[in-house]
Amino acid sequence: MGEDEFDTRVVALIMALRAAGIVDKHVLGALERIPRDHFVTREFDNRAYENRALPIACGQTISQPFVVAMMTEALCLTPRAKVLEIGTGSGYQTAILSILARRVYTIERYRTLQAEAEARFDRLRLRNIVTRLGDGMLGWPEQGDFDRILVTAGTPECPPALLAQLREGGLLVAPIGPPEQQFVTVFRRDGDEFHQRQIAPVRFVPLIAGIARTL
């Protein structure tokens, strides 16, 4: 693939995201900067810049760019933000976060996905990402509190441990609800209370407790 073809595909994707309602120029800039073809399997390389989810290893998916942009926009990131991500997956969403935040802590339950994502971060020289193999439902308490938390798997209710690791005034974004009726939901911490609002319907793979025994 030549440079002109790459640029054309990126421009087309950014235009599609703008048309779909993504307005934050910093979020759009991050998606323009991170090469999505580095995060898909070779068989889907020619579809890397389509606005659609694609399968990756371990039965997981790389999210649709619009969903990545929407959830990132909902985090209202600042350059000084300390972010926790639950579900590293391919590492694409992680990479987007790393462009916009000071440091990203990301947890993955599959060793294969963690290792592949780390290799991609290294190739792209993304030095402000810290990875961990672990149970996303438990968060990363020794690194809390976090300014922002992003959950990239669906769950009927937000795990209490994650809410507890959110800083005062911080935001947590997650797909909440049963598999057939998930909504991207934003939680904002106000003391011991968490105000929430729904943004849009989505469908994510489920958030599962524990570390995967295989893969």
C-alpha positions in Angstrom: 0.0 0.0 0.0 1.4 3.4 -1.0 1.5 6.5 1.1 -1.2 8.2 -1.1 -3.5 5.2 -0.6 -3.0 5.3 3.1 -3.7 9.0 3.3 -6.9 8.6 1.2 -8.2 5.9 3.5 -7.4 7.9 6.6 -9.0 11.1 5.2 -12.1 9.1 4.2 -12.4 7.7 7.7 -12.0 11.0 9.5 -14.6 12.6 7.2 -17.0 9.7 8.0 -16.5 10.2 11.7 -17.2 14.0 11.4 -20.3 13.3 9.4 -21.4 10.8 12.2 -21.1 13.5 14.8 -17.6 13.4 16.2 -16.5 17.0 16.8 -13.6 16.9 19.1 -10.6 17.9 17.0 -8.1 16.3 19.4 -9.9 12.9 19.3 -10.1 13.1 15.5 -6.4 14.0 15.4 -5.5 11.0 17.5 -7.4 8.7 15.2 -5.7 10.3 12.2 -2.3 9.8 13.8 -2.6 6.1 15.0 -2.4 3.7 12.0 -5.3 1.3 12.5 -3.8 -1.2 10.0 -1.1 -2.0 12.6 -3.8 -3.3 14.9 -5.7 -5.7 12.6 -4.8 -9.2 11.5 -3.2 -9.4 8.0 -6.3 -10.9 6.5 -8.2 -7.8 7.3 -5.5 -5.3 6.3 -7.5 -4.0 3.3 -10.5 -3.3 5.6 -8.5 -1.6 8.4 -9.9 1.9 7.7 -13.5 0.9 7.2 -15.8 2.2 9.9 -16.6 -1.2 11.3 -15.5 -3.7 14.0 -13.2 -6.5 12.9 -12.3 -9.8 14.6 -8.9 -10.3 16.3 -7.4 -13.2 18.3 -9.0 -14.9 21.3 -12.5 -14.4 20.0 -12.3 -10.6 20.6 -12.8 -7.6 18.3 -11.2 -4.3 17.4 -14.0 -1.8 17.9 -15.6 0.3 15.1 -13.7 3.5 14.8 -16.9 5.5 15.4 -17.4 3.7 18.8 -13.7 4.3 19.7 -14.1 8.0 18.9 -17.4 8.4 20.7 -16.2 6.7 23.9 -12.9 8.6 23.8 -14.8 11.9 23.3 -17.0 11.1 26.3 -14.0 10.8 28.5 -13.2 14.5 28.0 -9.5 13.8 28.3 -6.9 16.4 29.3 -3.1 16.1 28.7 -2.5 15.6 32.4 -5.1 12.8 32.8 -4.2 9.4 34.3 -6.3 6.8 32.6 -7.2 3.2 33.4 -8.4 1.0 30.5 -10.2 -2.3 31.1 -9.6 -4.6 28.1 -6.5 -3.9 26.1 -7.6 -6.1 23.2 -5.7 -5.2 20.0 -4.3 -2.1 21.7 -5.9 0.3 19.2 -8.1 2.1 21.8 -5.2 2.2 24.2 -3.0 3.9 21.6 -5.6 6.5 20.9 -5.8 7.2 24.7 -2.0 7.5 24.9 -2.0 10.4 22.4 -4.5 12.4 24.5 -3.5 11.6 28.1 -0.4 11.7 30.3 -0.4 8.0 31.2 -2.5 5.0 30.4 -2.8 1.9 32.5 -4.4 -1.0 30.6 -5.5 -4.4 31.8 -6.0 -7.5 29.6 -7.0 -11.0 30.6 -5.5 -12.8 27.6 -1.7 -13.2 27.5 -1.7 -13.4 23.7 -3.5 -10.1 23.3 -1.3 -8.4 25.9 1.9 -9.5 24.2 0.7 -8.5 20.8 -0.4 -5.1 22.0 2.9 -4.5 23.8 4.7 -5.2 20.6 2.6 -2.7 18.7 3.1 0.0 21.3 6.9 -0.6 21.1 6.9 -0.3 17.2 4.9 2.9 17.4 7.1 4.2 20.3 4.2 4.8 22.6 6.1 5.1 25.9 3.3 6.3 28.2 1.4 3.0 28.4 1.7 0.5 31.2 0.1 -3.0 30.6 -1.0 -5.7 33.0 -2.3 -9.2 32.8 -5.2 -9.3 35.2 -8.8 -9.3 36.2 -10.3 -6.1 34.8 -13.2 -6.2 37.2 -10.8 -5.5 40.1 -9.1 -2.6 38.4 -5.6 -1.5 39.4 -6.0 -0.3 43.0 -2.3 0.2 43.7 -2.2 2.8 40.8 -5.5 4.5 41.7 -7.1 6.9 41.9 -7.7 7.6 38.2 -8.9 10.7 36.5 -10.6 8.6 33.8 -11.6 5.0 33.4 -12.6 3.3 30.2 -14.2 -0.1 30.1 -14.2 -1.8 26.6 -16.4 -4.8 27.4 -20.0 -4.9 28.2 -21.3 -5.5 31.8 -24.8 -5.4 33.3 -23.6 -3.1 36.1 -20.3 -1.2 36.6 -18.0 -3.2 38.9 -17.9 -1.4 42.3 -14.1 -1.8 42.4 -13.7 0.4 39.3 -16.0 3.1 40.6 -14.0 3.1 43.9 -10.8 3.8 41.9 -12.3 6.9 40.2 -11.0 10.2 41.5 -13.4 12.9 42.8 -14.9 14.6 39.7 -13.5 11.8 37.5 -15.3 10.2 34.6 -15.9 6.5 33.9 -17.2 5.4 30.5 -18.5 1.8 29.9 -21.0 -0.2 27.9 -23.7 -1.0 30.5 -26.7 -3.4 30.3 -27.6 -6.9 29.1 -25.9 -8.0 25.8 -29.0 -7.2 23.7 -29.4 -3.7 25.2 -26.1 -2.1 26.1 -25.6 1.7 26.3 -22.4 3.6 26.5 -22.8 5.2 29.9 -20.8 8.0 31.5 -20.4 8.0 35.3 -19.2 11.1 37.1 -18.0 10.9 40.7 -19.4 13.4 43.1 -18.2 12.3 46.6 -19.9 9.0 47.3 -22.4 9.5 44.5 -22.1 8.6 40.8 -24.2 10.6 38.4 -24.7 8.8 35.1 -26.0 9.4 31.6 -26.5 7.2 28.6 -25.0 8.2 25.2 -25.7 5.6 22.6 -26.6 1.9 22.1 -23.7 -0.5 21.4 -22.8 -4.1 21.5 -19.6 -5.3 23.1 -18.1 -8.6 24.1 -18.8 -9.4 27.8 -16.6 -8.3 30.7 -15.4 -11.6 32.3 -13.8 -12.0 35.7 -10.4 -13.5 36.1 -7.4 -14.2 33.9 -7.9 -16.5 30.9 -6.4 -19.9 31.4 -5.5 -20.3 27.8 -4.4 -18.0 25.0 
